[in-house]
Amino acid sequence: MNRLVRIALTLFASSTILMFLIRQRLKQAEGLAEEALKNETQMAFIGVIIAGALAAGGFVLIIIALARTRKNKLP
């Protein structure tokens, strides 16, 4: 398997795990006070941005790997 594809799969897995952890954290934050809930929501938002960046990086690496593979196959 291509090295870039392995890195992309790792990024996708990390992004997925991070999203599950964010979801779990928000479920636990339902009973908190208003100020604490605001802080938890901000941290969740930052976590979603990080997870999105990981997923986007994975997509970019997949596209690069595909482009390199097609480039090598051309006569």
PyMOL Python script that loads the backbone (N, CA, C, O; Angstrom):
from pymol import cmd

cmd.read_pdbstr("""\
ATOM      1  N   MET A   1       0.848  -1.177   0.000  1.00  0.00           N
ATOM      2  CA  MET A   1       0.000   0.000   0.000  1.00  0.00           C
ATOM      3  C   MET A   1       0.894   1.241   0.000  1.00  0.00           C
ATOM      4  O   MET A   1       1.951   1.267   0.631  1.00  0.00           O
ATOM      5  N   ASN A   2       0.456   2.232  -0.701  1.00  0.00           N
ATOM      6  CA  ASN A   2       1.206   3.466  -0.829  1.00  0.00           C
ATOM      7  C   ASN A   2       1.353   4.145   0.540  1.00  0.00           C
ATOM      8  O   ASN A   2       0.441   4.108   1.366  1.00  0.00           O
ATOM      9  N   ARG A   3       2.513   4.762   0.761  1.00  0.00           N
ATOM     10  CA  ARG A   3       2.776   5.441   2.036  1.00  0.00           C
ATOM     11  C   ARG A   3       1.785   6.572   2.280  1.00  0.00           C
ATOM     12  O   ARG A   3       1.316   6.751   3.404  1.00  0.00           O
ATOM     13  N   LEU A   4       1.463   7.332   1.249  1.00  0.00           N
ATOM     14  CA  LEU A   4       0.511   8.438   1.408  1.00  0.00           C
ATOM     15  C   LEU A   4      -0.878   7.932   1.772  1.00  0.00           C
ATOM     16  O   LEU A   4      -1.590   8.574   2.544  1.00  0.00           O
ATOM     17  N   VAL A   5      -1.266   6.791   1.225  1.00  0.00           N
ATOM     18  CA  VAL A   5      -2.577   6.228   1.535  1.00  0.00           C
ATOM     19  C   VAL A   5      -2.619   5.772   2.987  1.00  0.00           C
ATOM     20  O   VAL A   5      -3.628   5.955   3.667  1.00  0.00           O
ATOM     21  N   ARG A   6      -1.533   5.183   3.462  1.00  0.00           N
ATOM     22  CA  ARG A   6      -1.487   4.771   4.871  1.00  0.00           C
ATOM     23  C   ARG A   6      -1.593   5.971   5.798  1.00  0.00           C
ATOM     24  O   ARG A   6      -2.293   5.912   6.808  1.00  0.00           O
ATOM     25  N   ILE A   7      -0.909   7.054   5.468  1.00  0.00           N
ATOM     26  CA  ILE A   7      -0.993   8.270   6.280  1.00  0.00           C
ATOM     27  C   ILE A   7      -2.408   8.822   6.239  1.00  0.00           C
ATOM     28  O   ILE A   7      -2.930   9.253   7.267  1.00  0.00           O
ATOM     29  N   ALA A   8      -3.035   8.818   5.073  1.00  0.00           N
ATOM     30  CA  ALA A   8      -4.405   9.317   4.942  1.00  0.00           C
ATOM     31  C   ALA A   8      -5.367   8.485   5.775  1.00  0.00           C
ATOM     32  O   ALA A   8      -6.248   9.038   6.434  1.00  0.00           O
ATOM     33  N   LEU A   9      -5.215   7.170   5.757  1.00  0.00           N
ATOM     34  CA  LEU A   9      -6.086   6.315   6.563  1.00  0.00           C
ATOM     35  C   LEU A   9      -5.899   6.579   8.055  1.00  0.00           C
ATOM     36  O   LEU A   9      -6.858   6.537   8.825  1.00  0.00           O
ATOM     37  N   THR A  10      -4.671   6.849   8.450  1.00  0.00           N
ATOM     38  CA  THR A  10      -4.412   7.202   9.847  1.00  0.00           C
ATOM     39  C   THR A  10      -5.099   8.515  10.206  1.00  0.00           C
ATOM     40  O   THR A  10      -5.663   8.643  11.293  1.00  0.00           O
ATOM     41  N   LEU A  11      -5.055   9.477   9.315  1.00  0.00           N
ATOM     42  CA  LEU A  11      -5.727  10.754   9.562  1.00  0.00           C
ATOM     43  C   LEU A  11      -7.239  10.575   9.645  1.00  0.00           C
ATOM     44  O   LEU A  11      -7.886  11.191  10.493  1.00  0.00           O
ATOM     45  N   PHE A  12      -7.813   9.741   8.775  1.00  0.00           N
ATOM     46  CA  PHE A  12      -9.249   9.484   8.827  1.00  0.00           C
ATOM     47  C   PHE A  12      -9.632   8.809  10.142  1.00  0.00           C
ATOM     48  O   PHE A  12     -10.641   9.158  10.756  1.00  0.00           O
ATOM     49  N   ALA A  13      -8.826   7.845  10.569  1.00  0.00           N
ATOM     50  CA  ALA A  13      -9.114   7.159  11.832  1.00  0.00           C
ATOM     51  C   ALA A  13      -9.020   8.118  13.011  1.00  0.00           C
ATOM     52  O   ALA A  13      -9.860   8.086  13.910  1.00  0.00           O
ATOM     53  N   SER A  14      -8.009   8.963  13.008  1.00  0.00           N
ATOM     54  CA  SER A  14      -7.856   9.950  14.087  1.00  0.00           C
ATOM     55  C   SER A  14      -9.024  10.918  14.118  1.00  0.00           C
ATOM     56  O   SER A  14      -9.522  11.268  15.188  1.00  0.00           O
ATOM     57  N   SER A  15      -9.457  11.345  12.951  1.00  0.00           N
ATOM     58  CA  SER A  15     -10.590  12.254  12.859  1.00  0.00           C
ATOM     59  C   SER A  15     -11.864  11.601  13.391  1.00  0.00           C
ATOM     60  O   SER A  15     -12.637  12.234  14.109  1.00  0.00           O
ATOM     61  N   THR A  16     -12.078  10.344  13.039  1.00  0.00           N
ATOM     62  CA  THR A  16     -13.264   9.635  13.503  1.00  0.00           C
ATOM     63  C   THR A  16     -13.259   9.466  15.020  1.00  0.00           C
ATOM     64  O   THR A  16     -14.274   9.699  15.677  1.00  0.00           O
ATOM     65  N   ILE A  17     -12.134   9.068  15.567  1.00  0.00           N
ATOM     66  CA  ILE A  17     -12.031   8.904  17.019  1.00  0.00           C
ATOM     67  C   ILE A  17     -12.252  10.229  17.728  1.00  0.00           C
ATOM     68  O   ILE A  17     -12.937  10.280  18.750  1.00  0.00           O
ATOM     69  N   LEU A  18     -11.687  11.290  17.201  1.00  0.00           N
ATOM     70  CA  LEU A  18     -11.871  12.610  17.796  1.00  0.00           C
ATOM     71  C   LEU A  18     -13.333  13.028  17.779  1.00  0.00           C
ATOM     72  O   LEU A  18     -13.812  13.619  18.747  1.00  0.00           O
ATOM     73  N   MET A  19     -14.050  12.736  16.706  1.00  0.00           N
ATOM     74  CA  MET A  19     -15.471  13.091  16.642  1.00  0.00           C
ATOM     75  C   MET A  19     -16.278  12.311  17.680  1.00  0.00           C
ATOM     76  O   MET A  19     -17.180  12.871  18.303  1.00  0.00           O
ATOM     77  N   PHE A  20     -15.969  11.031  17.873  1.00  0.00           N
ATOM     78  CA  PHE A  20     -16.658  10.253  18.898  1.00  0.00           C
ATOM     79  C   PHE A  20     -16.380  10.795  20.299  1.00  0.00           C
ATOM     80  O   PHE A  20     -17.277  10.847  21.141  1.00  0.00           O
ATOM     81  N   LEU A  21     -15.125  11.199  20.544  1.00  0.00           N
ATOM     82  CA  LEU A  21     -14.796  11.769  21.846  1.00  0.00           C
ATOM     83  C   LEU A  21     -15.502  13.101  22.077  1.00  0.00           C
ATOM     84  O   LEU A  21     -15.942  13.382  23.192  1.00  0.00           O
ATOM     85  N   ILE A  22     -15.612  13.917  21.043  1.00  0.00           N
ATOM     86  CA  ILE A  22     -16.319  15.195  21.158  1.00  0.00           C
ATOM     87  C   ILE A  22     -17.789  14.953  21.459  1.00  0.00           C
ATOM     88  O   ILE A  22     -18.373  15.620  22.314  1.00  0.00           O
ATOM     89  N   ARG A  23     -18.387  14.000  20.755  1.00  0.00           N
ATOM     90  CA  ARG A  23     -19.807  13.678  20.971  1.00  0.00           C
ATOM     91  C   ARG A  23     -20.040  13.202  22.403  1.00  0.00           C
ATOM     92  O   ARG A  23     -21.009  13.609  23.044  1.00  0.00           O
ATOM     93  N   GLN A  24     -19.162  12.349  22.902  1.00  0.00           N
ATOM     94  CA  GLN A  24     -19.283  11.851  24.262  1.00  0.00           C
ATOM     95  C   GLN A  24     -19.133  12.990  25.270  1.00  0.00           C
ATOM     96  O   GLN A  24     -19.866  13.054  26.257  1.00  0.00           O
ATOM     97  N   ARG A  25     -18.196  13.874  25.020  1.00  0.00           N
ATOM     98  CA  ARG A  25     -17.966  15.001  25.921  1.00  0.00           C
ATOM     99  C   ARG A  25     -19.181  15.935  25.966  1.00  0.00           C
ATOM    100  O   ARG A  25     -19.536  16.437  27.032  1.00  0.00           O
ATOM    101  N   LEU A  26     -19.820  16.169  24.812  1.00  0.00           N
ATOM    102  CA  LEU A  26     -20.989  17.027  24.784  1.00  0.00           C
ATOM    103  C   LEU A  26     -22.194  16.375  25.473  1.00  0.00           C
ATOM    104  O   LEU A  26     -23.011  17.069  26.077  1.00  0.00           O
ATOM    105  N   LYS A  27     -22.304  15.063  25.384  1.00  0.00           N
ATOM    106  CA  LYS A  27     -23.377  14.369  26.099  1.00  0.00           C
ATOM    107  C   LYS A  27     -23.219  14.534  27.609  1.00  0.00           C
ATOM    108  O   LYS A  27     -24.207  14.703  28.323  1.00  0.00           O
ATOM    109  N   GLN A  28     -21.998  14.486  28.087  1.00  0.00           N
ATOM    110  CA  GLN A  28     -21.732  14.638  29.513  1.00  0.00           C
ATOM    111  C   GLN A  28     -21.913  16.075  29.970  1.00  0.00           C
ATOM    112  O   GLN A  28     -22.145  16.319  31.154  1.00  0.00           O
ATOM    113  N   ALA A  29     -21.814  17.026  29.061  1.00  0.00           N
ATOM    114  CA  ALA A  29     -21.873  18.443  29.413  1.00  0.00           C
ATOM    115  C   ALA A  29     -23.301  18.971  29.511  1.00  0.00           C
ATOM    116  O   ALA A  29     -23.494  20.147  29.819  1.00  0.00           O
ATOM    117  N   GLU A  30     -24.299  18.138  29.260  1.00  0.00           N
ATOM    118  CA  GLU A  30     -25.686  18.620  29.256  1.00  0.00           C
ATOM    119  C   GLU A  30     -26.113  19.187  30.603  1.00  0.00           C
ATOM    120  O   GLU A  30     -26.884  20.146  30.643  1.00  0.00           O
ATOM    121  N   GLY A  31     -25.639  18.628  31.691  1.00  0.00           N
ATOM    122  CA  GLY A  31     -26.092  19.078  33.010  1.00  0.00           C
ATOM    123  C   GLY A  31     -25.261  20.186  33.624  1.00  0.00           C
ATOM    124  O   GLY A  31     -25.466  20.516  34.792  1.00  0.00           O
ATOM    125  N   LEU A  32     -24.355  20.759  32.904  1.00  0.00           N
ATOM    126  CA  LEU A  32     -23.472  21.788  33.460  1.00  0.00           C
ATOM    127  C   LEU A  32     -24.153  23.155  33.516  1.00  0.00           C
ATOM    128  O   LEU A  32     -25.187  23.388  32.889  1.00  0.00           O
ATOM    129  N   ALA A  33     -23.539  24.042  34.283  1.00  0.00           N
ATOM    130  CA  ALA A  33     -24.022  25.423  34.364  1.00  0.00           C
ATOM    131  C   ALA A  33     -23.793  26.115  33.027  1.00  0.00           C
ATOM    132  O   ALA A  33     -23.074  25.610  32.165  1.00  0.00           O
ATOM    133  N   GLU A  34     -24.419  27.283  32.869  1.00  0.00           N
ATOM    134  CA  GLU A  34     -24.390  27.988  31.586  1.00  0.00           C
ATOM    135  C   GLU A  34     -22.972  28.362  31.155  1.00  0.00           C
ATOM    136  O   GLU A  34     -22.619  28.185  29.989  1.00  0.00           O
ATOM    137  N   GLU A  35     -22.162  28.871  32.071  1.00  0.00           N
ATOM    138  CA  GLU A  35     -20.806  29.294  31.731  1.00  0.00           C
ATOM    139  C   GLU A  35     -19.932  28.089  31.370  1.00  0.00           C
ATOM    140  O   GLU A  35     -19.158  28.138  30.413  1.00  0.00           O
ATOM    141  N   ALA A  36     -20.062  27.025  32.132  1.00  0.00           N
ATOM    142  CA  ALA A  36     -19.285  25.818  31.842  1.00  0.00           C
ATOM    143  C   ALA A  36     -19.727  25.204  30.515  1.00  0.00           C
ATOM    144  O   ALA A  36     -18.902  24.701  29.752  1.00  0.00           O
ATOM    145  N   LEU A  37     -21.020  25.247  30.246  1.00  0.00           N
ATOM    146  CA  LEU A  37     -21.535  24.708  28.993  1.00  0.00           C
ATOM    147  C   LEU A  37     -21.012  25.508  27.799  1.00  0.00           C
ATOM    148  O   LEU A  37     -20.723  24.947  26.742  1.00  0.00           O
ATOM    149  N   LYS A  38     -20.895  26.815  27.980  1.00  0.00           N
ATOM    150  CA  LYS A  38     -20.352  27.664  26.925  1.00  0.00           C
ATOM    151  C   LYS A  38     -18.897  27.287  26.635  1.00  0.00           C
ATOM    152  O   LYS A  38     -18.493  27.204  25.476  1.00  0.00           O
ATOM    153  N   ASN A  39     -18.117  27.061  27.688  1.00  0.00           N
ATOM    154  CA  ASN A  39     -16.714  26.667  27.513  1.00  0.00           C
ATOM    155  C   ASN A  39     -16.604  25.308  26.835  1.00  0.00           C
ATOM    156  O   ASN A  39     -15.766  25.115  25.954  1.00  0.00           O
ATOM    157  N   GLU A  40     -17.447  24.371  27.244  1.00  0.00           N
ATOM    158  CA  GLU A  40     -17.425  23.042  26.630  1.00  0.00           C
ATOM    159  C   GLU A  40     -17.808  23.112  25.154  1.00  0.00           C
ATOM    160  O   GLU A  40     -17.242  22.399  24.326  1.00  0.00           O
ATOM    161  N   THR A  41     -18.764  23.967  24.833  1.00  0.00           N
ATOM    162  CA  THR A  41     -19.184  24.123  23.444  1.00  0.00           C
ATOM    163  C   THR A  41     -18.057  24.719  22.607  1.00  0.00           C
ATOM    164  O   THR A  41     -17.843  24.307  21.467  1.00  0.00           O
ATOM    165  N   GLN A  42     -17.347  25.676  23.164  1.00  0.00           N
ATOM    166  CA  GLN A  42     -16.199  26.253  22.452  1.00  0.00           C
ATOM    167  C   GLN A  42     -15.124  25.205  22.191  1.00  0.00           C
ATOM    168  O   GLN A  42     -14.570  25.133  21.094  1.00  0.00           O
ATOM    169  N   MET A  43     -14.836  24.398  23.200  1.00  0.00           N
ATOM    170  CA  MET A  43     -13.829  23.353  23.030  1.00  0.00           C
ATOM    171  C   MET A  43     -14.286  22.313  22.013  1.00  0.00           C
ATOM    172  O   MET A  43     -13.475  21.805  21.238  1.00  0.00           O
ATOM    173  N   ALA A  44     -15.566  21.997  22.012  1.00  0.00           N
ATOM    174  CA  ALA A  44     -16.098  21.048  21.030  1.00  0.00           C
ATOM    175  C   ALA A  44     -15.971  21.623  19.622  1.00  0.00           C
ATOM    176  O   ALA A  44     -15.630  20.905  18.682  1.00  0.00           O
ATOM    177  N   PHE A  45     -16.244  22.906  19.481  1.00  0.00           N
ATOM    178  CA  PHE A  45     -16.127  23.554  18.184  1.00  0.00           C
ATOM    179  C   PHE A  45     -14.679  23.503  17.682  1.00  0.00           C
ATOM    180  O   PHE A  45     -14.437  23.226  16.507  1.00  0.00           O
ATOM    181  N   ILE A  46     -13.739  23.765  18.558  1.00  0.00           N
ATOM    182  CA  ILE A  46     -12.327  23.684  18.190  1.00  0.00           C
ATOM    183  C   ILE A  46     -11.964  22.255  17.804  1.00  0.00           C
ATOM    184  O   ILE A  46     -11.224  22.036  16.846  1.00  0.00           O
ATOM    185  N   GLY A  47     -12.485  21.284  18.548  1.00  0.00           N
ATOM    186  CA  GLY A  47     -12.234  19.883  18.231  1.00  0.00           C
ATOM    187  C   GLY A  47     -12.784  19.491  16.873  1.00  0.00           C
ATOM    188  O   GLY A  47     -12.148  18.737  16.136  1.00  0.00           O
ATOM    189  N   VAL A  48     -13.986  20.008  16.531  1.00  0.00           N
ATOM    190  CA  VAL A  48     -14.577  19.719  15.222  1.00  0.00           C
ATOM    191  C   VAL A  48     -13.727  20.332  14.107  1.00  0.00           C
ATOM    192  O   VAL A  48     -13.558  19.729  13.048  1.00  0.00           O
ATOM    193  N   ILE A  49     -13.203  21.510  14.345  1.00  0.00           N
ATOM    194  CA  ILE A  49     -12.332  22.143  13.348  1.00  0.00           C
ATOM    195  C   ILE A  49     -11.067  21.302  13.144  1.00  0.00           C
ATOM    196  O   ILE A  49     -10.627  21.105  12.012  1.00  0.00           O
ATOM    197  N   ILE A  50     -10.488  20.809  14.239  1.00  0.00           N
ATOM    198  CA  ILE A  50      -9.291  19.972  14.131  1.00  0.00           C
ATOM    199  C   ILE A  50      -9.609  18.675  13.400  1.00  0.00           C
ATOM    200  O   ILE A  50      -8.840  18.235  12.545  1.00  0.00           O
ATOM    201  N   ALA A  51     -10.750  18.058  13.739  1.00  0.00           N
ATOM    202  CA  ALA A  51     -11.141  16.814  13.067  1.00  0.00           C
ATOM    203  C   ALA A  51     -11.379  17.061  11.576  1.00  0.00           C
ATOM    204  O   ALA A  51     -11.018  16.226  10.747  1.00  0.00           O
ATOM    205  N   GLY A  52     -11.974  18.180  11.236  1.00  0.00           N
ATOM    206  CA  GLY A  52     -12.181  18.528   9.833  1.00  0.00           C
ATOM    207  C   GLY A  52     -10.866  18.736   9.105  1.00  0.00           C
ATOM    208  O   GLY A  52     -10.719  18.337   7.950  1.00  0.00           O
ATOM    209  N   ALA A  53      -9.915  19.357   9.774  1.00  0.00           N
ATOM    210  CA  ALA A  53      -8.599  19.553   9.160  1.00  0.00           C
ATOM    211  C   ALA A  53      -7.897  18.215   8.929  1.00  0.00           C
ATOM    212  O   ALA A  53      -7.246  18.023   7.902  1.00  0.00           O
ATOM    213  N   LEU A  54      -8.030  17.292   9.880  1.00  0.00           N
ATOM    214  CA  LEU A  54      -7.445  15.960   9.703  1.00  0.00           C
ATOM    215  C   LEU A  54      -8.077  15.245   8.511  1.00  0.00           C
ATOM    216  O   LEU A  54      -7.376  14.654   7.691  1.00  0.00           O
ATOM    217  N   ALA A  55      -9.402  15.303   8.420  1.00  0.00           N
ATOM    218  CA  ALA A  55     -10.093  14.648   7.307  1.00  0.00           C
ATOM    219  C   ALA A  55      -9.727  15.299   5.976  1.00  0.00           C
ATOM    220  O   ALA A  55      -9.502  14.605   4.984  1.00  0.00           O
ATOM    221  N   ALA A  56      -9.666  16.622   5.953  1.00  0.00           N
ATOM    222  CA  ALA A  56      -9.294  17.323   4.723  1.00  0.00           C
ATOM    223  C   ALA A  56      -7.867  16.959   4.301  1.00  0.00           C
ATOM    224  O   ALA A  56      -7.597  16.766   3.116  1.00  0.00           O
ATOM    225  N   GLY A  57      -6.972  16.867   5.262  1.00  0.00           N
ATOM    226  CA  GLY A  57      -5.608  16.449   4.956  1.00  0.00           C
ATOM    227  C   GLY A  57      -5.571  15.044   4.386  1.00  0.00           C
ATOM    228  O   GLY A  57      -4.790  14.756   3.480  1.00  0.00           O
ATOM    229  N   GLY A  58      -6.411  14.172   4.913  1.00  0.00           N
ATOM    230  CA  GLY A  58      -6.491  12.818   4.379  1.00  0.00           C
ATOM    231  C   GLY A  58      -6.970  12.799   2.944  1.00  0.00           C
ATOM    232  O   GLY A  58      -6.433  12.065   2.114  1.00  0.00           O
ATOM    233  N   PHE A  59      -7.988  13.610   2.642  1.00  0.00           N
ATOM    234  CA  PHE A  59      -8.484  13.682   1.262  1.00  0.00           C
ATOM    235  C   PHE A  59      -7.408  14.220   0.321  1.00  0.00           C
ATOM    236  O   PHE A  59      -7.252  13.720  -0.793  1.00  0.00           O
ATOM    237  N   VAL A  60      -6.679  15.217   0.755  1.00  0.00           N
ATOM    238  CA  VAL A  60      -5.614  15.784  -0.075  1.00  0.00           C
ATOM    239  C   VAL A  60      -4.547  14.727  -0.355  1.00  0.00           C
ATOM    240  O   VAL A  60      -4.063  14.607  -1.481  1.00  0.00           O
ATOM    241  N   LEU A  61      -4.184  13.963   0.676  1.00  0.00           N
ATOM    242  CA  LEU A  61      -3.170  12.919   0.473  1.00  0.00           C
ATOM    243  C   LEU A  61      -3.657  11.832  -0.471  1.00  0.00           C
ATOM    244  O   LEU A  61      -2.875  11.314  -1.268  1.00  0.00           O
ATOM    245  N   ILE A  62      -4.939  11.477  -0.397  1.00  0.00           N
ATOM    246  CA  ILE A  62      -5.496  10.485  -1.321  1.00  0.00           C
ATOM    247  C   ILE A  62      -5.441  11.012  -2.755  1.00  0.00           C
ATOM    248  O   ILE A  62      -5.085  10.275  -3.675  1.00  0.00           O
ATOM    249  N   ILE A  63      -5.788  12.268  -2.945  1.00  0.00           N
ATOM    250  CA  ILE A  63      -5.757  12.871  -4.281  1.00  0.00           C
ATOM    251  C   ILE A  63      -4.323  12.905  -4.814  1.00  0.00           C
ATOM    252  O   ILE A  63      -4.089  12.610  -5.986  1.00  0.00           O
ATOM    253  N   ILE A  64      -3.371  13.262  -3.961  1.00  0.00           N
ATOM    254  CA  ILE A  64      -1.966  13.284  -4.379  1.00  0.00           C
ATOM    255  C   ILE A  64      -1.500  11.884  -4.759  1.00  0.00           C
ATOM    256  O   ILE A  64      -0.807  11.708  -5.761  1.00  0.00           O
ATOM    257  N   ALA A  65      -1.881  10.886  -3.958  1.00  0.00           N
ATOM    258  CA  ALA A  65      -1.477   9.505  -4.255  1.00  0.00           C
ATOM    259  C   ALA A  65      -2.073   9.041  -5.584  1.00  0.00           C
ATOM    260  O   ALA A  65      -1.393   8.381  -6.369  1.00  0.00           O
ATOM    261  N   LEU A  66      -3.335   9.380  -5.840  1.00  0.00           N
ATOM    262  CA  LEU A  66      -3.956   9.014  -7.113  1.00  0.00           C
ATOM    263  C   LEU A  66      -3.270   9.696  -8.285  1.00  0.00           C
ATOM    264  O   LEU A  66      -3.036   9.073  -9.321  1.00  0.00           O
ATOM    265  N   ALA A  67      -2.951  10.964  -8.125  1.00  0.00           N
ATOM    266  CA  ALA A  67      -2.292  11.705  -9.200  1.00  0.00           C
ATOM    267  C   ALA A  67      -0.910  11.123  -9.494  1.00  0.00           C
ATOM    268  O   ALA A  67      -0.521  10.997 -10.655  1.00  0.00           O
ATOM    269  N   ARG A  68      -0.174  10.770  -8.449  1.00  0.00           N
ATOM    270  CA  ARG A  68       1.161  10.185  -8.660  1.00  0.00           C
ATOM    271  C   ARG A  68       1.064   8.821  -9.328  1.00  0.00           C
ATOM    272  O   ARG A  68       1.899   8.478 -10.165  1.00  0.00           O
ATOM    273  N   THR A  69       0.056   8.045  -8.966  1.00  0.00           N
ATOM    274  CA  THR A  69      -0.114   6.721  -9.550  1.00  0.00           C
ATOM    275  C   THR A  69      -0.446   6.833 -11.021  1.00  0.00           C
ATOM    276  O   THR A  69       0.109   6.103 -11.841  1.00  0.00           O
ATOM    277  N   ARG A  70      -1.348   7.744 -11.365  1.00  0.00           N
ATOM    278  CA  ARG A  70      -1.706   7.931 -12.779  1.00  0.00           C
ATOM    279  C   ARG A  70      -0.544   8.498 -13.577  1.00  0.00           C
ATOM    280  O   ARG A  70      -0.359   8.142 -14.741  1.00  0.00           O
ATOM    281  N   LYS A  71       0.229   9.363 -12.974  1.00  0.00           N
ATOM    282  CA  LYS A  71       1.372   9.951 -13.650  1.00  0.00           C
ATOM    283  C   LYS A  71       2.411   8.883 -13.989  1.00  0.00           C
ATOM    284  O   LYS A  71       3.019   8.916 -15.059  1.00  0.00           O
ATOM    285  N   ASN A  72       2.609   7.946 -13.079  1.00  0.00           N
ATOM    286  CA  ASN A  72       3.585   6.872 -13.306  1.00  0.00           C
ATOM    287  C   ASN A  72       3.116   5.868 -14.351  1.00  0.00           C
ATOM    288  O   ASN A  72       3.944   5.233 -15.005  1.00  0.00           O
ATOM    289  N   LYS A  73       1.799   5.711 -14.523  1.00  0.00           N
ATOM    290  CA  LYS A  73       1.271   4.748 -15.468  1.00  0.00           C
ATOM    291  C   LYS A  73       1.232   5.276 -16.909  1.00  0.00           C
ATOM    292  O   LYS A  73       1.123   4.486 -17.848  1.00  0.00           O
ATOM    293  N   LEU A  74       1.318   6.574 -17.092  1.00  0.00           N
ATOM    294  CA  LEU A  74       1.298   7.131 -18.437  1.00  0.00           C
ATOM    295  C   LEU A  74       2.572   6.744 -19.182  1.00  0.00           C
ATOM    296  O   LEU A  74       3.657   6.769 -18.602  1.00  0.00           O
ATOM    297  N   PRO A  75       2.447   6.380 -20.491  1.00  0.00           N
ATOM    298  CA  PRO A  75       3.636   5.985 -21.264  1.00  0.00           C
ATOM    299  C   PRO A  75       4.509   7.178 -21.612  1.00  0.00           C
ATOM    300  O   PRO A  75       5.545   7.018 -22.258  1.00  0.00           O
TER     301      PRO A  75
END
""", "prot")
cmd.dss("prot")
cmd.show_as("cartoon", "prot")
cmd.util.cbc("prot")
cmd.orient("prot")
